[in-house]
Amino acid sequence: MTSQIDYQGASAEAIQSHYDRGNDFYALWLDPTRSYSCALWQGPDDTLRAAQERKLDHLATGARVRGAGRVLDVGCGWGGMMRRLVDTHDVSEVVGLTLANEQAAHIATFADARYDVRVQNWVDHAPGARDGKAPYDAIVSIGAFEHFADFGLARAGRVAAYRRFFDSCAEWLPPGGRLALQTNVKGNNVKLDRKTVKDLLFICDQIFPESELPWVSEIFEASERRFDLVSARNDADHYARTCQEWHDNLVANRAAAVAMVGEQRVADYERYLRASVDGFRNRHLGLVRIVFERT
Ligand SMILES: C[S@@+](CC[C@H](N)C(=O)[O-])C[C@H]1O[C@@H](n2cnc3c(N)ncnc32)[C@H](O)[C@@H]1O
């Protein structure tokens, strides 16, 4: 529950209804880094793990984290990026925010003093001062922005919610500090058939309640006067391939998954992952990786 009355994103309850479904269930079909976001693929023989690590490095490098004192991960999931920052990019301290209790419990199984995981909405985050420096040297956020605007908000409401996020990030970074953001977006193929409409409604109602994707233009509008654009790419096909792998892993481990969460939930996830593959292939959905620099 957030203390900010004007917060317009998904509630903690809505987030927990998706992510607090058992860490072992998600481990059955995610890769060992437990990345629950689009990978960055290279070539036909690539593996899901290698593609996820490449994604983490791509965003970490874009955010210029190497040797940083303190980095924030907004929507840290099961801590894959936090771990990568500490182990591979020599970051001294990483703060991760999630709304899911089970994710925080998983991070606690490997965290030492360099990790600070908080079950906290970014809206309520108060990082505190740091020896006269800005609170963070860099910020990353992967696959969380999708939850920052409630389903059904008008464009102006979504942009206002996103602007507040960019305002906070700008406040927490020094001039020249970078924010690496990866998020699903609405795709520009707006010709919807009946099956697609039904699948999208199913995903909004049953899989990711209280969440609606941004248009790319809304992200840029909300970041105006706060951040310069460094780079942006749309990797929709990469998310189609990622969702296909997750789907295939889930099917391969179906009996164990049913034993953990029941037949109905497994069937729901199979449908959601299949529909996502189609959505990214058909360009009803997009996947952007954007690096911003604080002005
Ligand atoms: C799809 S998961 C992505 C996790 C991770 N970044 C990854 O790539 O594997 C979305 C994450 O965003 C977090 N999240 C969603 N809304 C949030 C908010 N308002 N404040 C903090 N975390 C949030 C969820 O708790 C979850 O950890």
The ligand as an ORCA input file, in Angstrom:
! r2SCAN-3c Opt
* xyz 0 1
  C       8.236     -8.352    -14.738
  S       8.996     -8.153    -13.159
  C      10.635     -7.756    -13.715
  C      11.657     -8.083    -12.672
  C      13.117     -7.874    -13.071
  N      13.421     -6.492    -13.341
  C      13.491     -8.756    -14.225
  O      13.810     -8.238    -15.297
  O      13.494     -9.973    -14.043
  C       8.334     -6.595    -12.549
  C       8.896     -6.115    -11.221
  O       8.453     -4.771    -10.982
  C       8.089     -4.648     -9.625
  N       7.191     -3.490     -9.509
  C       6.038     -3.247    -10.171
  N       5.518     -2.059     -9.810
  C       6.376     -1.515     -8.885
  C       6.409     -0.297     -8.136
  N       5.440      0.607     -8.267
  N       7.449     -0.093     -7.286
  C       8.426     -1.019     -7.158
  N       8.468     -2.176     -7.855
  C       7.451     -2.431     -8.698
  C       7.468     -6.000     -9.299
  O       7.393     -6.206     -7.916
  C       8.463     -6.918    -10.018
  O       9.584     -7.129     -9.190
*
